[in-house]
């Protein structure tokens, strides 16, 4: 699961599907000198995640001396765009990290391998079946969840405490959150938070707190222009008051924690997913802590547990069994789990989760404790969104930019978005 969403998407499901059937698209995977198999494995994340991943991959290569793994990573925005380009060109990496919102598109585009065909090397029996099912499209297992995550309010502990504003409790409403951001801005002289109006994720949490959803089970919009107008009116007012980040800061967001207002020392908090929030520990000198997302005014939670990210294998890989072995290792190997910690969310293998939970330290323990505090309090996650949602994230952010720069009213931008969203979901 990413932190902040991308601005820009390079390939449609139509292009992916076309490439999958074109002759000469080429397969991923190659053989190195000495008969070794070479796998390409890519992911998004911060430097901490990269260091852990490289250590885990080195262990995999030691256990499988006949396989070399070539790795690469970047921030979410750059990763998502590059992967889309590679997939459209028939050159998707052998093993790839995937977001919840990418699975339908890449599965329907013929990019992903049916992993059920690799069950001899890829074990899934110790993964919650409901969680495992989130990686299926039309009952085909195209991706395996790698961790469990949830969205959070991550904040600069020292700055918040010095402000004298009461720290977040176990729950709060959106109104209470807004009042806290106003108070923080007044006391600290800088915005209390990143403006959540640009974030489709934030809007989804707010919607669910109203008893609604982003999408219907049939894949249509689950909300109206009136709903989105209310959300953007709420966030627009906070921005005008200086309680959340101004447009010139918000439009710099690129999917990395380093370029958030909190990461740059220009705000006291941010809405982000729990796993990538580990990146703030190297940026915020006073340390960071996690608080729950705000609920509806009647206490209805909008927050939910979801697979933090998935692993998929290219349908064009020349080495499906070896690629599946790498996926199995990253999910089911105890030593790998200890190395990776909670950097991609809490492990999905239930036995491993129980074993390493008490051993987690530092921010990994913070994430685990935060998730434990929410157990039994959240509603079931939504089904994976339709493939059009990938493009709509860009549309959502673009339309809110028009509100941020006072080029459109919240009503005008909301009506524009809903019109384009309906057209995208029909295409």
Secondary structure, 3 states (H helix, E strand, C coil): CCCCCCCCCCCCHHHHHHHHHCCCCCCCCEECHHHCEEEEEEEECCHHHHHHHHHHHHHHHHHCCCEEEEEEEECHHHHHHHHHHHHHCCCCCCEEEECHHHHHHHHHCCCECCHHHHCCCCCCCCECHHHHHHHEECCEECEEEEEEECEEEEEEHHHHHHHCCCCCCCCCEHHHHHHHHHHHHHHHCCEEECCHHHCHHHHHHHHHHCCCCCECCCCCECCCHHHHHHHHHHHHHHHHHCCECCHHHHCCCCCCHHHCCCCCCCEEEEEEECCHHHHHHHCCCCCEEEECCCECCCCCCCCCCEEEEEEEEECCCCCHHHHHHHHHHHHHCHHHHHHHCCCCCEECEHHHHHHHHCCCCHHHHHHHHHHHHHCCCCCCCCCCCCCCHHHHHHHHHHHHHHHHCCCCCHHHHHHHHHHHHHHHHHC
